[in-house]
Amino acid sequence: MPLLGLAGGVSSADSAGVVGSSVYDDPEGGSLLEIILGRISQDPFNLVATLIFFAAVIHTFFTARFNALAHHFEQVHREAILKSGRTADQKPYIDAKDDVSFRATLFHFLGEVEAIFGIWCIPLVISMALFYDWGAVVSYFSSGVNYTEPVFVVIIMAIASTRPVLFFAEQCLSKVAFLGGHSPLAWWFAILCIAPILGSFITEPAAMTIAALLLGRQFYKLEPSNRLRYATLGLLFVNISVGGTLTHFAAPPVLMVASTWGWDLFYMLQHFGWKACIGIFISTCAYAIIFRKDLIELNTRARKIEEDRAKLGTVVLSEEPIPHWVTVVHLGFLAWTVFTLHQPPLFIGGFLFFMAFIKATAHHQYDLKITKPLLVGFFLAGLVTHGGMQAWWLDPVLSRLGETPLFIGSIVLTAFNDNAAITYLASLVPAFDSNVVLQQAVVYGAVVGGGLTVIANAPNPAGQSILSQYFKKGISPMGLLVSALCPTVIMALCFYFSPY
């Protein structure tokens, strides 16, 4: 995502209400600490914006606690209604407002991962207005950041989650799952290996949407153990992050630097693609071995369900087949959206035509699911807004690292910022212009670390939004981090220590 108009640089007095200058008077030969402190003194808003950003990151670790409080307040409110001598569905006009618990609703909102960065945009806007002026706020939001990718993700998620596209993907992956007798293990392996690689052609957000929906239908509905749920989620996020690197247009962190550094399809296949395929296969096999008992138990459970259905004579109704021409049209809209991903008027216009087509073929469709895509888009828009103000400290950090520290540092930084932001900032550092080794190191780290947190890679919020329903207490950021560590290490070894 192009993070234009990065924060910092000039003091409030000299900026004339402009946020986004990247001109600093850094001390010549100064240490990293001296440069950081100097930039804070030149523009104190740098520190404020970063503190607000890290407050939002910390907030993501407390979502489970906020949701627990929301359920507690709902229970307390329900008991209060019962004690009052009326049922919850009785709504006397004099006190209808009491049927809704404000505290429960508030904490439920605070516990929504997709809303967090949007929520923390409120203090960011207030701080920006106080440090600069209202004109600076308007300027930053209108031209300082680019919201093309959040809008694109909303549309690509909506199209990818439709019945014809999902059915087509399921039929394709079924050919692979057939080799394992269509068991839960076979579906698990097929989805986690094949769907991420598809991300190199239909973009990572679309691949994430399809993979998450199919995992829900073929795997999570069987209620695997909690540790296997998290392991699958972490593996999915890591595989998707590297699976889009076979091409130069599908993975956001690659897209940010491809044109600047002259990376084309052949370059990506030679230096990234084959490594990604090997890493995905090894990581998935490793988790299949580690969790073999859980997966075998899941196979047994699935067979028992089928046997119980047979004994009871339960008939599982199959869905009406979808005409091939409807599927072809859907895939055409998907291709159009990918092809025009840099031209919002074109892919938004295409989506309007797509909604008309959905209406005309409603008897072959599920209801168009737009709520989750909108929440994911809101999450990414908030992340872009905050991320655009972190260049003042990311730039000097990246420019001072050698190959190995840069690779490791890129992985670590990616966990706290969108990986596309890391590579975009690297493309602006002069030291990277002619150094292929540093270029590869920073992008290797960015894609390898893209599964560690929900904010590390743009498609992750889509996967979390779809799969969170299968986690009773919501998805724990620490649980995701721990489950993604093993495949992240495997990917790091595959990318960094392989030839080329």
C-alpha positions in Angstrom: 0.0 0.0 0.0 1.6 3.3 -1.0 2.1 5.2 2.2 2.4 8.7 0.8 2.9 11.8 2.9 4.9 10.3 5.7 4.8 12.3 9.0 7.5 14.4 10.5 10.3 16.6 9.4 9.6 20.2 10.2 8.4 21.9 13.3 4.8 22.9 13.8 5.7 26.5 13.5 7.4 26.1 10.1 5.0 23.6 8.6 2.2 26.1 7.9 -0.3 23.4 8.7 1.3 20.8 6.5 1.8 17.2 7.8 4.0 15.0 5.7 7.4 16.6 5.3 10.3 14.1 5.3 13.1 16.8 5.4 15.2 16.5 8.6 18.3 18.2 9.8 20.1 15.1 11.0 23.5 15.4 12.7 26.2 14.3 10.4 27.7 11.0 11.6 25.2 10.9 14.5 24.2 7.7 16.2 20.7 6.2 15.7 19.6 7.5 19.1 20.9 11.0 18.3 19.0 11.0 15.0 15.8 9.7 16.6 16.0 12.3 19.4 16.8 15.0 16.9 13.8 14.2 14.8 11.6 14.3 17.9 12.9 17.7 18.8 12.4 19.0 15.3 8.8 17.8 15.3 7.4 16.5 18.7 4.3 15.2 16.8 6.5 12.3 15.6 6.6 10.9 19.1 2.9 11.5 19.7 1.9 9.7 16.5 4.1 6.7 17.3 2.9 6.4 20.9 -0.7 6.4 19.6 0.2 3.7 17.0 1.8 1.5 19.6 -1.1 2.0 21.9 -3.3 0.6 19.1 -1.0 -2.4 18.8 -1.1 -3.0 22.5 -4.9 -2.7 22.3 -5.0 -5.7 20.0 -3.7 -7.9 22.8 -6.6 -7.0 25.0 -9.5 -7.8 22.7 -10.3 -11.0 24.5 -10.5 -9.2 27.8 -12.8 -6.5 26.4 -15.1 -9.2 24.9 -15.2 -11.0 28.2 -16.2 -7.8 29.9 -18.9 -7.2 27.2 -20.4 -10.7 27.9 -20.3 -10.0 31.7 -22.1 -6.7 31.4 -24.7 -8.4 29.1 -25.3 -11.0 31.7 -25.6 -8.4 34.5 -28.0 -6.4 32.4 -30.1 -9.5 31.6 -30.4 -10.4 35.3 -31.4 -6.8 36.1 -34.2 -7.0 33.5 -35.4 -10.3 35.0 -35.4 -8.9 38.5 -37.5 -5.9 37.3 -40.4 -8.4 36.6 -40.5 -8.2 32.8 -38.9 -10.3 30.1 -36.3 -9.0 27.7 -38.8 -8.8 24.8 -41.2 -6.5 26.7 -40.4 -2.9 25.9 -42.4 -0.3 27.7 -42.0 3.0 26.0 -41.0 4.7 29.2 -37.9 2.6 29.6 -37.2 0.9 26.2 -33.7 2.3 26.2 -32.8 0.0 29.2 -33.2 -3.0 27.0 -29.7 -2.3 25.6 -26.6 -2.2 27.8 -24.4 0.7 26.8 -21.4 -0.7 28.7 -21.8 -4.1 27.0 -22.1 -2.5 23.6 -19.1 -0.3 24.3 -16.8 -3.1 25.4 -17.9 -5.3 22.5 -16.9 -2.5 20.1 -13.5 -2.1 21.9 -13.1 -5.9 21.5 -13.5 -5.8 17.7 -10.0 -6.3 16.2 -11.2 -4.7 12.9 -12.2 -1.5 14.7 -9.1 -0.9 16.8 -7.0 1.2 14.4 -10.0 3.2 13.4 -10.7 3.9 17.1 -7.2 5.1 17.7 -7.5 7.4 14.7 -9.7 9.6 16.9 -6.8 10.7 19.3 -4.5 10.8 16.2 -6.8 13.4 14.5 -7.2 15.4 17.7 -3.4 15.5 18.3 -2.8 16.4 14.6 -5.2 19.3 14.8 -3.7 20.6 18.1 -0.1 20.3 16.8 -0.9 21.8 13.4 -4.4 22.9 12.3 -7.5 21.5 10.8 -6.2 22.1 7.3 -3.3 19.8 8.0 -5.8 17.0 9.0 -7.8 17.4 5.9 -4.6 17.5 3.7 -3.2 14.4 5.3 -6.4 12.3 4.9 -7.2 13.5 1.4 -3.7 13.4 -0.2 -1.3 12.2 2.5 -2.3 8.5 2.5 -3.5 6.2 -0.2 -6.6 4.2 0.6 -6.7 2.2 -2.7 -5.7 -1.1 -1.1 -8.4 -1.1 1.7 -11.0 -0.4 -1.0 -9.6 -3.1 -3.2 -9.6 -5.6 -0.3 -13.2 -4.9 0.4 -14.2 -5.6 -3.2 -11.9 -8.6 -3.8 -13.2 -10.2 -0.5 -16.8 -9.7 -1.5 -16.3 -11.3 -4.9 -14.1 -14.2 -3.7 -16.6 -15.2 -1.0 -19.5 -15.6 -3.5 -21.0 -19.0 -4.1 -19.7 -19.6 -7.7 -16.1 -18.6 -6.9 -16.1 -20.5 -3.7 -17.6 -23.6 -5.4 -15.1 -23.4 -8.2 -12.2 -23.2 -5.8 -13.6 -26.1 -3.8 -13.9 -28.2 -6.9 -10.3 -27.5 -7.9 -8.9 -28.3 -4.4 -11.1 -31.4 -4.3 -8.9 -32.9 -7.0 -6.0 -32.7 -4.6 -8.0 -33.8 -1.5 -9.2 -36.8 -3.6 -5.6 -38.3 -3.2 -6.3 -38.5 0.5 -9.8 -39.8 0.2 -11.4 -36.4 0.9 -10.6 -36.8 4.6 -10.2 -33.7 6.9 -6.4 -34.2 6.8 -6.5 -34.3 3.0 -8.6 -31.1 2.8 -6.4 -29.4 5.4 -3.2 -30.2 3.5 -4.7 -29.2 0.1 -6.0 -25.9 1.3 -2.9 -24.9 3.2 -0.6 -25.9 0.3 -2.4 -24.9 -2.9 -4.6 -21.9 -1.9 -1.6 -19.7 -0.8 0.2 -20.3 -4.1 -3.0 -19.2 -5.9 -2.4 -15.9 -4.2 0.3 -15.2 -6.7 -2.3 -15.0 -9.4 -5.6 -13.8 -7.8 -3.8 -11.7 -5.2 -3.3 -12.6 -1.5 -6.5 -11.1 -0.1 -8.6 -13.2 -2.5 -6.5 -16.3 -1.7 -6.9 -15.7 2.0 -10.7 -15.3 1.7 -11.1 -18.5 -0.3 -8.7 -20.5 2.0 -10.4 -19.3 5.2 -13.9 -20.0 3.9 -12.9 -23.5 2.8 -11.1 -24.3 6.0 -14.2 -23.3 7.9 -16.4 -25.6 5.7 -14.0 -28.6 5.6 -12.0 -28.4 8.8 -13.0 -26.0 11.5 -16.6 -27.1 11.6 -15.4 -30.5 12.9 -14.2 -28.7 16.1 -10.5 -29.5 16.2 -8.5 -29.1 19.4 -7.7 -25.5 20.4 -4.0 -25.9 19.7 -4.7 -27.3 16.3 -7.0 -24.4 15.5 -4.3 -21.9 16.3 -1.6 -23.9 14.5 -3.7 -24.0 11.4 -4.4 -20.2 11.6 -0.7 -19.4 12.1 0.3 -21.7 9.3 -2.3 -20.2 7.0 -1.1 -16.6 7.6 2.5 -17.5 7.1 1.8 -19.5 3.9 -0.4 -16.8 2.4 2.3 -14.1 3.1 5.0 -16.0 1.1 2.6 -17.6 -1.4 2.1 -14.4 -3.3 5.7 -14.0 -4.2 5.7 -16.1 -7.4 4.7 -13.0 -9.3 5.5 -9.3 -8.9 1.9 -7.9 -8.6 0.1 -10.1 -6.0 1.9 -9.6 -2.7 1.7 -6.0 -1.3 5.3 -5.9 0.0 6.6 -7.0 -3.4 4.3 -4.7 -5.3 5.7 -1.7 -3.3 9.3 -2.3 -4.7 8.9 -4.2 -8.0 8.8 -1.2 -10.3 11.4 0.8 -8.4 14.0 -2.0 -8.3 13.1 -3.5 -11.7 11.7 -6.9 -10.4 9.7 -8.8 -13.1 8.0 -12.2 -13.2 11.2 -14.1 -14.1 13.1 -12.4 -11.2 10.4 -13.3 -8.7 10.3 -16.9 -9.8 14.1 -17.2 -9.7 14.7 -15.5 -6.3 11.4 -15.9 -4.4 8.8 -18.2 -6.0 10.5 -21.6 -5.8 11.7 -20.9 -2.2 8.1 -20.0 -1.3 6.8 -23.3 -2.7 9.4 -25.3 -0.8 8.8 -23.4 2.4 5.0 -23.9 2.2 5.3 -27.6 1.6 7.9 -28.2 4.4 5.9 -26.0 6.9 2.7 -27.8 6.2 4.3 -31.2 6.4 6.0 -30.2 9.7 2.7 -29.2 11.2 1.1 -32.4 9.9 3.7 -34.4 11.7 3.6 -32.4 14.9 -0.2 -32.5 15.1 -0.7 -36.0 13.5 -2.6 -37.3 16.5 -5.1 -34.4 16.4 -5.5 -34.7 12.7 -6.0 -38.5 12.9 -8.6 -37.9 15.6 -10.3 -35.5 13.4 -10.4 -38.1 10.6 -12.0 -40.6 13.0 -14.6 -38.0 14.1 -15.5 -37.3 10.5 -16.0 -41.0 9.7 -18.1 -41.4 12.8 -20.3 -38.5 11.8 -20.8 -40.2 8.4 -21.6 -43.5 10.0 -24.1 -42.0 12.3 -25.8 -40.3 9.4 -25.9 -43.6 7.5 -27.5 -45.4 10.5 -30.1 -42.7 11.0 -30.8 -42.5 7.3 -30.0 -38.8 7.3 -29.9 -37.4 3.8 -27.5 -34.6 3.2 -29.1 -32.4 0.5 -26.7 -31.3 -2.2 -26.8 -27.8 -3.4 -28.2 -27.0 -6.9 -25.4 -27.0 -9.4 -24.2 -23.6 -10.7 -24.3 -23.0 -14.5 -20.8 -22.8 -15.9 -21.5 -19.5 -17.6 -22.3 -17.9 -14.2 -19.0 -19.2 -12.8 -17.1 -17.8 -15.8 -18.7 -14.4 -15.4 -17.7 -14.4 -11.7 -14.2 -15.3 -12.5 -14.2 -12.6 -15.1 -15.1 -10.0 -12.5 -12.4 -11.4 -10.2 -9.8 -11.1 -13.0 -11.0 -7.5 -13.9 -10.6 -6.4 -10.3 -7.1 -7.9 -10.1 -6.1 -6.3 -13.4 -7.3 -2.9 -12.4 -6.1 -3.0 -8.8 -4.3 0.4 -9.2 -7.3 2.2 -10.8 -10.1 2.5 -8.1 -12.7 4.0 -10.5 -12.4 1.0 -12.8 -12.6 -1.8 -10.1 -15.3 0.1 -8.2 -17.3 0.5 -11.4 -16.8 -3.1 -12.1 -18.1 -4.0 -8.6 -21.2 -2.0 -9.2 -21.9 -4.1 -12.4 -21.0 -7.2 -10.4 -23.7 -6.4 -7.8 -26.2 -6.0 -10.6 -25.2 -9.4 -11.9 -25.6 -10.9 -8.5 -29.2 -9.5 -8.3 -30.0 -10.9 -11.7 -28.7 -14.4 -10.9 -29.9 -14.4 -7.2 -31.2 -18.0 -7.5 -27.6 -19.2 -8.1 -26.1 -17.1 -5.3 -25.7 -16.8 -1.6 -26.6 -13.4 -0.1 -23.7 -11.0 -0.9 -21.6 -10.8 2.3 -20.3 -7.2 2.6 -20.2 -6.6 6.4 -17.0 -8.5 7.0 -15.2 -7.1 4.0 -16.2 -3.6 5.1 -14.8 -4.2 8.6 -11.5 -5.6 7.1 -11.3 -2.5 4.9 -11.9 -0.3 7.9 -9.1 -2.1 9.7 -6.6 -1.6 6.8 -7.6 2.0 6.3 -6.8 2.7 10.0 -3.5 0.8 9.7 -2.6 2.8 6.6 -3.4 6.0 8.4 -1.2 5.2 11.4 1.5 3.5 9.4 2.0 6.5 7.2 3.4 8.4 10.2 6.1 5.8 11.3 8.7 6.6 8.6 10.6 9.1 10.8 12.0 6.2 12.9 11.7 3.3 10.5 13.9 5.0 7.8 17.0 5.5 10.0 16.6 2.0 11.5 16.5 0.3 8.1 19.3 2.3 6.5 21.8 1.3 9.3 21.4 -2.4 9.1 23.6 -4.9 7.2 22.3 -7.9 5.4 21.6 -10.4 8.2 20.5 -7.7 10.8 18.3 -6.3 8.1 16.7 -9.6 7.4 16.0 -10.3 11.1 15.0 -6.7 11.7 12.6 -6.7 8.9 10.9 -9.8 10.3 10.6 -8.2 13.7 9.4 -4.8 12.4 6.8 -6.5 10.2 5.2 -7.9 13.4 4.5 -4.3 14.5 3.7 -2.7 11.1 2.3 -3.7 7.8 5.0 -5.5 5.8 4.2 -3.4 2.7 5.1 -0.3 4.7 8.5 -1.8 5.6 9.4 -2.5 1.9 8.0 0.8 0.7 10.2 2.7 3.1 13.2 0.6 2.1 12.6 1.6 -1.5 13.0 5.2 -0.5 16.4 4.6 1.2 19.3 5.5 -1.2 21.5 2.7 0.3 19.1 0.1 -1.2 19.1 1.5 -4.8 22.1 -0.4 -6.1 22.5 -3.1 -3.4 20.6 -6.2 -4.6 21.6 -8.1 -1.4 20.0 -5.5 0.9 16.9 -5.3 -1.4 16.3 -9.1 -1.2 17.1 -9.2 2.6 14.4 -6.6 3.5 11.7 -8.2 1.3 12.6 -11.7 2.4 12.1 -10.6 6.0 8.9 -8.7 5.2 7.2 -11.7 3.6 8.6 -14.2 6.1 7.3 -12.3 9.1 3.9 -11.6 7.5 2.1 -14.2 9.6 3.2 -13.3 13.1 0.4 -10.8 13.9 -2.9 -9.7 12.4 -1.4 -6.4 11.3 1.7 -7.9 9.7 0.2 -8.5 6.3 -2.8 -6.9 4.6 -4.8 -10.2 4.0 -4.5 -11.3 7.7 -7.5 -9.3 8.9 -9.7 -11.0 6.3 -8.6 -14.4 7.5 -9.2 -13.5 11.2 -12.6 -12.0 10.4 -13.8 -15.2 8.7 -12.3 -17.7 11.2 -12.8 -15.9 14.5 -16.2 -17.5 14.9 -14.5 -20.9 15.4 -12.5 -19.6 18.4 -14.8 -19.5 21.5 -13.0 -16.6 23.2 -11.9 -14.9 20.0 -8.4 -15.1 18.4 -5.6 -14.3 20.9 -2.8 -12.3 19.4 -0.3 -14.2 21.6 -1.8 -17.5 20.5 -1.4 -16.5 16.8 2.2 -15.3 17.4 3.2 -18.6 19.1 1.5 -20.7 16.4 3.2 -18.8 13.6 6.7 -19.0 15.0 7.6 -22.5 13.7 6.5 -21.9 10.1 8.2 -18.5 10.2 11.5 -20.0 11.2 11.2 -22.6 8.5 10.4 -19.9 5.9 13.4 -17.9 7.1 15.7 -20.8 6.6 14.3 -21.5 3.1 14.6 -17.9 1.9 17.8 -16.8 3.6 20.0 -19.9 3.3 19.0 -21.2 -0.2 21.1 -20.3 -3.3 20.3 -17.2 -5.4 
